[in-house]
Amino acid sequence: MKKIVVATGNKDKVREISAMLTDYQVISQKEAGFFGDIVEDGATFYENALIKAKTVSMALGVDALADDSGISVDALNGEPGIYSARYSEEGTNEKNNEKLLKNLEGVKNRKAKFCCALVLYKTTGEIISAYGETEGEILLKEEGHNGFGYDPIFYSYDLQKSLGIASDEEKNTISHRARALKNLLEKLK
Protein backbone atom coordinates (compact mmCIF):
# COMPACT_ATOMS: atom_id res chain seq x y z
CA MET A 1 0.00 0.00 0.00
CA LYS A 2 1.33 3.42 -0.96
CA LYS A 3 2.03 5.85 1.84
CA ILE A 4 0.97 9.49 1.64
CA VAL A 5 2.01 12.21 4.06
CA VAL A 6 -0.64 14.85 4.69
CA ALA A 7 0.88 18.25 5.46
CA THR A 8 -1.37 19.19 8.36
CA GLY A 9 -1.51 19.06 12.13
CA ASN A 10 -5.33 18.83 12.02
CA LYS A 11 -6.21 15.28 13.07
CA ASP A 12 -9.79 15.70 11.81
CA LYS A 13 -8.53 16.44 8.29
CA VAL A 14 -6.17 13.45 8.42
CA ARG A 15 -9.06 11.22 9.56
CA GLU A 16 -11.33 12.50 6.78
CA ILE A 17 -8.69 12.15 4.06
CA SER A 18 -7.76 8.67 5.31
CA ALA A 19 -11.40 7.55 5.15
CA MET A 20 -11.59 8.65 1.51
CA LEU A 21 -8.14 7.54 0.28
CA THR A 22 -8.62 3.87 1.04
CA ASP A 23 -5.86 2.73 -1.34
CA TYR A 24 -3.24 4.70 0.62
CA GLN A 25 -1.75 4.60 4.08
CA VAL A 26 -2.39 8.19 5.15
CA ILE A 27 -0.12 9.64 7.84
CA SER A 28 0.13 13.12 9.31
CA GLN A 29 3.21 15.31 9.02
CA LYS A 30 3.99 14.66 12.71
CA GLU A 31 3.79 10.89 12.24
CA ALA A 32 6.24 11.33 9.35
CA GLY A 33 8.61 13.38 11.52
CA PHE A 34 7.81 17.00 10.61
CA PHE A 35 7.31 19.22 13.65
CA GLY A 36 8.05 22.66 12.21
CA ASP A 37 5.73 25.62 11.91
CA ILE A 38 4.53 26.58 8.45
CA VAL A 39 3.65 30.19 7.74
CA GLU A 40 0.53 30.20 5.57
CA ASP A 41 0.90 33.61 3.96
CA GLY A 42 -0.68 32.84 0.60
CA ALA A 43 -3.59 34.90 -0.72
CA THR A 44 -5.66 31.88 -1.83
CA PHE A 45 -6.53 28.35 -0.68
CA TYR A 46 -4.30 27.01 -3.49
CA GLU A 47 -1.29 29.13 -2.48
CA ASN A 48 -1.55 28.04 1.15
CA ALA A 49 -1.93 24.37 0.19
CA LEU A 50 1.14 24.65 -2.04
CA ILE A 51 3.19 26.28 0.75
CA LYS A 52 2.30 23.46 3.16
CA ALA A 53 2.84 20.58 0.70
CA LYS A 54 6.15 21.93 -0.61
CA THR A 55 7.50 22.67 2.88
CA VAL A 56 6.77 19.17 4.20
CA SER A 57 7.88 17.45 0.99
CA MET A 58 11.22 19.24 0.92
CA ALA A 59 11.85 18.80 4.66
CA LEU A 60 11.15 15.05 4.66
CA GLY A 61 12.05 14.04 1.09
CA VAL A 62 8.60 12.55 0.47
CA ASP A 63 5.57 13.29 -1.67
CA ALA A 64 3.24 15.41 0.46
CA LEU A 65 -0.44 16.23 0.15
CA ALA A 66 -1.83 19.45 1.60
CA ASP A 67 -5.32 20.76 1.92
CA ASP A 68 -6.28 24.36 2.49
CA SER A 69 -9.94 24.86 2.97
CA GLY A 70 -12.54 27.02 4.58
CA ILE A 71 -15.94 28.56 4.35
CA SER A 72 -16.90 31.49 2.16
CA VAL A 73 -20.05 33.48 2.97
CA ASP A 74 -21.66 35.58 0.22
CA ALA A 75 -23.01 38.30 2.51
CA LEU A 76 -19.54 38.75 4.05
CA ASN A 77 -17.78 39.15 0.69
CA GLY A 78 -16.30 35.65 0.95
CA GLU A 79 -15.18 35.87 4.57
CA PRO A 80 -13.84 34.11 6.52
CA GLY A 81 -12.25 32.40 3.49
CA ILE A 82 -8.57 31.56 3.96
CA TYR A 83 -8.85 32.80 7.55
CA SER A 84 -11.57 30.27 8.47
CA ALA A 85 -9.46 28.40 11.04
CA ARG A 86 -8.38 31.62 12.72
CA TYR A 87 -11.51 33.73 12.20
CA SER A 88 -11.99 34.51 15.88
CA GLU A 89 -9.31 35.80 18.20
CA GLU A 90 -9.22 32.44 20.00
CA GLY A 91 -9.25 30.40 16.77
CA THR A 92 -11.37 27.60 18.26
CA ASN A 93 -14.27 25.93 16.44
CA GLU A 94 -16.71 27.20 19.05
CA LYS A 95 -15.50 30.83 18.94
CA ASN A 96 -15.23 30.84 15.12
CA ASN A 97 -18.83 29.65 14.85
CA GLU A 98 -19.99 32.23 17.41
CA LYS A 99 -18.29 35.05 15.50
CA LEU A 100 -19.75 33.96 12.17
CA LEU A 101 -23.27 33.71 13.61
CA LYS A 102 -22.87 37.14 15.23
CA ASN A 103 -21.64 38.70 11.97
CA LEU A 104 -24.71 37.33 10.19
CA GLU A 105 -27.30 38.54 12.73
CA GLY A 106 -30.23 40.07 10.83
CA VAL A 107 -28.78 39.05 7.43
CA LYS A 108 -31.26 37.32 5.10
CA ASN A 109 -28.79 36.06 2.48
CA ARG A 110 -26.95 33.29 4.35
CA LYS A 111 -25.67 31.48 1.25
CA ALA A 112 -22.21 29.98 1.76
CA LYS A 113 -19.87 27.36 0.40
CA PHE A 114 -17.06 25.25 1.72
CA CYS A 115 -13.98 25.39 -0.54
CA CYS A 116 -10.99 23.05 -0.66
CA ALA A 117 -7.74 23.26 -2.60
CA LEU A 118 -5.54 20.17 -2.58
CA VAL A 119 -1.93 20.12 -3.69
CA LEU A 120 0.23 17.02 -4.05
CA TYR A 121 3.87 18.13 -4.12
CA LYS A 122 6.16 15.39 -5.40
CA THR A 123 9.85 15.03 -4.64
CA THR A 124 10.45 15.55 -8.38
CA GLY A 125 8.98 19.06 -8.06
CA GLU A 126 5.83 18.03 -9.92
CA ILE A 127 2.68 19.70 -8.58
CA ILE A 128 -0.75 18.14 -8.95
CA SER A 129 -3.66 20.21 -7.69
CA ALA A 130 -7.41 19.86 -7.42
CA TYR A 131 -10.31 21.91 -6.15
CA GLY A 132 -13.74 21.13 -4.72
CA GLU A 133 -16.62 22.96 -3.13
CA THR A 134 -20.04 22.28 -1.67
CA GLU A 135 -22.86 24.80 -1.38
CA GLY A 136 -25.31 25.56 1.36
CA GLU A 137 -26.15 28.25 3.85
CA ILE A 138 -25.38 29.29 7.39
CA LEU A 139 -28.02 28.26 9.90
CA LEU A 140 -29.31 30.55 12.66
CA LYS A 141 -27.84 28.25 15.32
CA GLU A 142 -25.85 25.03 15.63
CA GLU A 143 -27.58 21.77 14.67
CA GLY A 144 -25.85 18.53 15.65
CA HIS A 145 -22.42 17.67 17.00
CA ASN A 146 -20.88 15.68 14.14
CA GLY A 147 -18.01 16.84 11.99
CA PHE A 148 -15.77 19.71 12.99
CA GLY A 149 -15.22 23.38 12.30
CA TYR A 150 -18.27 25.10 10.81
CA ASP A 151 -20.15 21.83 10.13
CA PRO A 152 -22.81 22.33 12.86
CA ILE A 153 -23.88 25.71 11.42
CA PHE A 154 -23.70 24.73 7.72
CA TYR A 155 -26.87 23.52 6.01
CA SER A 156 -25.91 21.37 3.01
CA TYR A 157 -28.06 21.78 -0.10
CA ASP A 158 -26.93 18.31 -1.25
CA LEU A 159 -27.92 16.52 1.95
CA GLN A 160 -30.80 18.84 2.94
CA LYS A 161 -29.53 18.99 6.51
CA SER A 162 -26.79 20.38 8.72
CA LEU A 163 -23.37 18.79 8.37
CA GLY A 164 -23.48 18.64 12.17
CA ILE A 165 -26.26 16.07 11.83
CA ALA A 166 -24.83 14.22 8.83
CA SER A 167 -22.86 11.03 9.34
CA ASP A 168 -19.20 10.92 8.31
CA GLU A 169 -20.18 8.65 5.42
CA GLU A 170 -22.81 11.11 4.17
CA LYS A 171 -20.47 14.08 4.50
CA ASN A 172 -17.67 12.22 2.72
CA THR A 173 -19.86 11.85 -0.39
CA ILE A 174 -20.59 15.57 -0.88
CA SER A 175 -18.00 17.59 1.03
CA HIS A 176 -15.62 20.09 -0.55
CA ARG A 177 -12.71 17.85 0.50
CA ALA A 178 -14.34 14.74 -0.99
CA ARG A 179 -14.89 16.52 -4.29
CA ALA A 180 -11.32 17.83 -4.37
CA LEU A 181 -9.96 14.35 -3.56
CA LYS A 182 -12.09 12.81 -6.31
CA ASN A 183 -10.69 15.35 -8.78
CA LEU A 184 -7.14 14.68 -7.57
CA LEU A 185 -7.51 10.89 -7.87
CA GLU A 186 -8.75 11.30 -11.44
CA LYS A 187 -5.59 13.31 -12.23
CA LEU A 188 -3.40 10.63 -10.62
CA LYS A 189 -4.79 7.83 -12.83
C-alpha positions as CSV (number, residue, x, y, z in Angstrom):
1,M,0.0,0.0,0.0
2,K,1.3,3.4,-1.0
3,K,2.0,5.8,1.8
4,I,1.0,9.5,1.6
5,V,2.0,12.2,4.1
6,V,-0.6,14.8,4.7
7,A,0.9,18.2,5.5
8,T,-1.4,19.2,8.4
9,G,-1.5,19.1,12.1
10,N,-5.3,18.8,12.0
11,K,-6.2,15.3,13.1
12,D,-9.8,15.7,11.8
13,K,-8.5,16.4,8.3
14,V,-6.2,13.5,8.4
15,R,-9.1,11.2,9.6
16,E,-11.3,12.5,6.8
17,I,-8.7,12.1,4.1
18,S,-7.8,8.7,5.3
19,A,-11.4,7.5,5.2
20,M,-11.6,8.6,1.5
21,L,-8.1,7.5,0.3
22,T,-8.6,3.9,1.0
23,D,-5.9,2.7,-1.3
24,Y,-3.2,4.7,0.6
25,Q,-1.7,4.6,4.1
26,V,-2.4,8.2,5.2
27,I,-0.1,9.6,7.8
28,S,0.1,13.1,9.3
29,Q,3.2,15.3,9.0
30,K,4.0,14.7,12.7
31,E,3.8,10.9,12.2
32,A,6.2,11.3,9.3
33,G,8.6,13.4,11.5
34,F,7.8,17.0,10.6
35,F,7.3,19.2,13.6
36,G,8.0,22.7,12.2
37,D,5.7,25.6,11.9
38,I,4.5,26.6,8.5
39,V,3.6,30.2,7.7
40,E,0.5,30.2,5.6
41,D,0.9,33.6,4.0
42,G,-0.7,32.8,0.6
43,A,-3.6,34.9,-0.7
44,T,-5.7,31.9,-1.8
45,F,-6.5,28.4,-0.7
46,Y,-4.3,27.0,-3.5
47,E,-1.3,29.1,-2.5
48,N,-1.6,28.0,1.2
49,A,-1.9,24.4,0.2
50,L,1.1,24.7,-2.0
51,I,3.2,26.3,0.7
52,K,2.3,23.5,3.2
53,A,2.8,20.6,0.7
54,K,6.1,21.9,-0.6
55,T,7.5,22.7,2.9
56,V,6.8,19.2,4.2
57,S,7.9,17.4,1.0
58,M,11.2,19.2,0.9
59,A,11.8,18.8,4.7
60,L,11.1,15.1,4.7
61,G,12.0,14.0,1.1
62,V,8.6,12.6,0.5
63,D,5.6,13.3,-1.7
64,A,3.2,15.4,0.5
65,L,-0.4,16.2,0.1
66,A,-1.8,19.4,1.6
67,D,-5.3,20.8,1.9
68,D,-6.3,24.4,2.5
69,S,-9.9,24.9,3.0
70,G,-12.5,27.0,4.6
71,I,-15.9,28.6,4.3
72,S,-16.9,31.5,2.2
73,V,-20.1,33.5,3.0
74,D,-21.7,35.6,0.2
75,A,-23.0,38.3,2.5
76,L,-19.5,38.8,4.1
77,N,-17.8,39.2,0.7
78,G,-16.3,35.7,0.9
79,E,-15.2,35.9,4.6
80,P,-13.8,34.1,6.5
81,G,-12.3,32.4,3.5
82,I,-8.6,31.6,4.0
83,Y,-8.9,32.8,7.5
84,S,-11.6,30.3,8.5
85,A,-9.5,28.4,11.0
86,R,-8.4,31.6,12.7
87,Y,-11.5,33.7,12.2
88,S,-12.0,34.5,15.9
89,E,-9.3,35.8,18.2
90,E,-9.2,32.4,20.0
91,G,-9.2,30.4,16.8
92,T,-11.4,27.6,18.3
93,N,-14.3,25.9,16.4
94,E,-16.7,27.2,19.0
95,K,-15.5,30.8,18.9
96,N,-15.2,30.8,15.1
97,N,-18.8,29.6,14.9
98,E,-20.0,32.2,17.4
99,K,-18.3,35.1,15.5
100,L,-19.7,34.0,12.2
101,L,-23.3,33.7,13.6
102,K,-22.9,37.1,15.2
103,N,-21.6,38.7,12.0
104,L,-24.7,37.3,10.2
105,E,-27.3,38.5,12.7
106,G,-30.2,40.1,10.8
107,V,-28.8,39.1,7.4
108,K,-31.3,37.3,5.1
109,N,-28.8,36.1,2.5
110,R,-27.0,33.3,4.3
111,K,-25.7,31.5,1.3
112,A,-22.2,30.0,1.8
113,K,-19.9,27.4,0.4
114,F,-17.1,25.2,1.7
115,C,-14.0,25.4,-0.5
116,C,-11.0,23.1,-0.7
117,A,-7.7,23.3,-2.6
118,L,-5.5,20.2,-2.6
119,V,-1.9,20.1,-3.7
120,L,0.2,17.0,-4.0
121,Y,3.9,18.1,-4.1
122,K,6.2,15.4,-5.4
123,T,9.9,15.0,-4.6
124,T,10.4,15.5,-8.4
125,G,9.0,19.1,-8.1
126,E,5.8,18.0,-9.9
127,I,2.7,19.7,-8.6
128,I,-0.8,18.1,-9.0
129,S,-3.7,20.2,-7.7
130,A,-7.4,19.9,-7.4
131,Y,-10.3,21.9,-6.1
132,G,-13.7,21.1,-4.7
133,E,-16.6,23.0,-3.1
134,T,-20.0,22.3,-1.7
135,E,-22.9,24.8,-1.4
136,G,-25.3,25.6,1.4
137,E,-26.1,28.3,3.9
138,I,-25.4,29.3,7.4
139,L,-28.0,28.3,9.9
140,L,-29.3,30.5,12.7
141,K,-27.8,28.2,15.3
142,E,-25.9,25.0,15.6
143,E,-27.6,21.8,14.7
144,G,-25.9,18.5,15.7
145,H,-22.4,17.7,17.0
146,N,-20.9,15.7,14.1
147,G,-18.0,16.8,12.0
148,F,-15.8,19.7,13.0
149,G,-15.2,23.4,12.3
150,Y,-18.3,25.1,10.8
151,D,-20.1,21.8,10.1
152,P,-22.8,22.3,12.9
153,I,-23.9,25.7,11.4
154,F,-23.7,24.7,7.7
155,Y,-26.9,23.5,6.0
156,S,-25.9,21.4,3.0
157,Y,-28.1,21.8,-0.1
158,D,-26.9,18.3,-1.2
159,L,-27.9,16.5,2.0
160,Q,-30.8,18.8,2.9
161,K,-29.5,19.0,6.5
162,S,-26.8,20.4,8.7
163,L,-23.4,18.8,8.4
164,G,-23.5,18.6,12.2
165,I,-26.3,16.1,11.8
166,A,-24.8,14.2,8.8
167,S,-22.9,11.0,9.3
168,D,-19.2,10.9,8.3
169,E,-20.2,8.7,5.4
170,E,-22.8,11.1,4.2
171,K,-20.5,14.1,4.5
172,N,-17.7,12.2,2.7
173,T,-19.9,11.9,-0.4
174,I,-20.6,15.6,-0.9
175,S,-18.0,17.6,1.0
176,H,-15.6,20.1,-0.6
177,R,-12.7,17.9,0.5
178,A,-14.3,14.7,-1.0
179,R,-14.9,16.5,-4.3
180,A,-11.3,17.8,-4.4
181,L,-10.0,14.3,-3.6
182,K,-12.1,12.8,-6.3
183,N,-10.7,15.4,-8.8
184,L,-7.1,14.7,-7.6
185,L,-7.5,10.9,-7.9
186,E,-8.7,11.3,-11.4
187,K,-5.6,13.3,-12.2
188,L,-3.4,10.6,-10.6
189,K,-4.8,7.8,-12.8
